[in-house]
């Protein structure tokens, strides 16, 4: 039997709404908040890597949910789907909260803004890259909504690969621009998960 998501029309509509909540603000912000090309850094295609990781993760999640029924999570699928949607929306909210705290220093393009300093307020007191953590929470939620172990794994692996590379490139830029203070911040602050990683 296909996963709950594919057999319940309402669930499909709810997932479509979650996609809109997740992706439309990203699209709008990308096209309305561009940095001056002179201050933009070479991102070594890490932005493309993140985009590809998201879309490849989504493609694989759909494919695996449809073709690998033995990997279905049969334990309360309606509850798991609901939790997945909640995680998706919570991840989006957390991501945009982190963006708001970073303020003028945030951009989708890698760039050092004039007068940029290390921000240690809000979620930046707990992790170095909370906006990426928010995106990973969203991807986890989407994987869970498929109620399939392989779909969930595909979303997590794709997300961590894309965002880990992005962070590596971004941190090289921040070390170069901000120097020893940023190295110290890296030394006592985890990357994505407080106190863990």
C-alpha positions in Angstrom: 0.0 0.0 0.0 1.4 3.5 -0.9 2.4 5.8 2.0 -0.4 7.9 3.7 0.7 11.0 1.8 -0.2 9.4 -1.6 -3.5 7.9 -0.5 -5.0 10.9 1.3 -6.0 14.0 -0.8 -6.1 16.3 2.2 -2.5 15.3 3.2 -1.3 16.1 -0.3 -2.9 19.6 -0.1 -1.3 20.1 3.3 2.1 19.1 2.0 1.6 21.5 -0.9 0.9 24.3 1.5 4.0 23.4 3.5 6.1 23.6 0.3 4.6 27.1 -0.3 5.4 28.2 3.3 9.0 26.9 2.8 10.0 27.8 -0.7 8.1 31.0 -1.6 9.8 33.2 1.0 13.2 31.8 -0.1 12.5 32.7 -3.7 11.2 36.2 -2.8 14.1 37.0 -0.5 16.7 35.7 -3.1 15.4 38.1 -5.7 14.8 41.1 -3.5 17.9 41.1 -1.3 20.9 40.8 -3.5 24.2 42.1 -2.4 26.4 44.4 -4.5 28.4 42.2 -6.8 31.6 43.9 -5.7 31.1 42.6 -2.1 30.0 39.2 -3.1 32.6 36.4 -2.7 33.3 33.4 -4.8 31.0 30.8 -3.2 32.7 27.9 -5.0 29.3 26.8 -6.2 28.1 26.1 -2.7 24.8 27.9 -3.3 24.2 25.7 -6.3 25.2 22.7 -4.1 22.6 23.6 -1.5 19.9 24.0 -4.1 20.8 20.7 -5.8 20.9 18.9 -2.4 17.4 20.1 -1.6 15.9 19.1 -5.0 17.8 15.8 -5.2 16.6 15.0 -1.7 13.0 15.8 -2.6 13.2 13.7 -5.8 14.8 10.7 -4.0 12.3 11.0 -1.1 9.3 10.8 -3.6 11.0 8.0 -5.6 11.8 5.9 -2.5 8.4 6.4 -0.9 6.8 5.1 -4.1 9.2 2.3 -5.0 10.4 1.0 -1.6 7.2 0.0 0.4 9.2 -2.3 2.7 10.8 0.8 4.1 7.4 2.4 5.0 7.0 3.5 8.6 3.7 1.8 9.4 3.6 3.1 13.0 0.9 5.8 13.2 1.4 7.2 9.7 -1.1 10.1 10.2 0.7 11.1 13.4 4.1 10.9 11.6 2.9 12.9 8.7 1.5 15.6 11.0 4.8 15.7 13.0 6.6 16.0 9.7 4.5 19.0 8.6 5.0 20.6 12.1 8.8 20.1 11.8 8.7 21.6 8.3 6.9 24.8 9.5 9.0 25.0 12.7 12.2 24.8 10.6 11.0 27.6 8.3 10.1 29.8 11.4 13.4 29.1 13.0 15.3 29.8 9.8 13.7 33.2 9.3 14.1 34.1 13.0 17.9 33.5 12.6 17.8 35.6 9.4 16.1 38.4 11.3 18.6 38.3 14.1 21.5 38.5 11.7 19.8 41.4 10.0 21.7 43.4 7.5 24.6 40.8 7.6 22.4 38.1 6.1 22.4 37.4 2.3 21.9 34.3 0.2 25.1 35.2 -1.6 28.3 34.8 0.4 29.5 38.3 1.2 31.1 40.3 4.0 29.1 43.4 4.7 30.8 46.7 5.6 31.4 46.8 9.4 30.4 43.1 9.8 31.0 41.6 13.2 30.3 38.3 14.9 26.6 38.1 15.9 26.1 36.2 19.2 22.5 37.0 20.0 19.4 34.9 19.7 20.1 31.5 18.2 23.7 32.5 17.5 24.4 32.0 21.2 23.8 28.3 20.7 25.0 27.4 17.2 27.0 29.1 14.4 24.6 28.5 11.5 21.0 28.5 12.8 19.5 29.5 9.5 21.0 26.3 8.0 19.8 24.4 11.0 16.3 25.7 10.3 16.5 24.5 6.7 17.7 21.1 7.9 14.8 20.8 10.3 12.5 21.6 7.4 14.1 18.8 5.3 13.9 16.4 8.3 10.2 17.2 8.5 9.6 16.6 4.8 11.4 13.3 5.1 9.2 12.3 8.0 6.1 13.3 6.2 6.8 10.7 3.6 6.5 8.0 6.4 9.3 6.0 4.8 12.7 5.4 6.4 14.6 5.6 3.1 12.9 8.9 2.2 13.8 10.3 5.6 17.4 9.2 5.2 17.6 10.6 1.6 16.5 14.0 2.9 18.9 14.0 5.8 21.9 12.9 3.8 21.2 15.3 0.9 20.7 18.2 3.3 23.8 17.6 5.4 26.0 17.2 2.3 24.8 20.4 0.7 24.8 22.5 3.9 28.1 21.1 5.2 29.9 22.1 2.0 28.2 25.6 2.1 29.4 26.1 5.7 32.9 25.0 5.0 33.1 27.6 2.2 31.4 30.3 4.3 33.6 29.8 7.3 36.8 30.1 5.2 35.5 33.5 4.1 34.6 34.5 7.6 37.9 33.5 9.0 39.7 35.5 6.3 37.5 38.6 6.9 37.1 38.5 10.7 40.2 36.6 11.8 41.0 35.3 15.2 37.7 36.4 16.8 35.8 34.1 14.4 38.2 31.2 15.0 37.5 31.6 18.8 33.7 31.7 18.1 34.1 28.5 16.1 36.1 26.9 18.9 33.3 27.2 21.5 30.2 27.1 19.3 28.8 24.0 17.5 27.9 24.2 13.8 24.2 23.0 13.5 23.1 21.2 16.7 23.8 22.8 20.2 26.4 20.9 22.2 26.5 18.1 19.6 27.7 19.1 16.1 
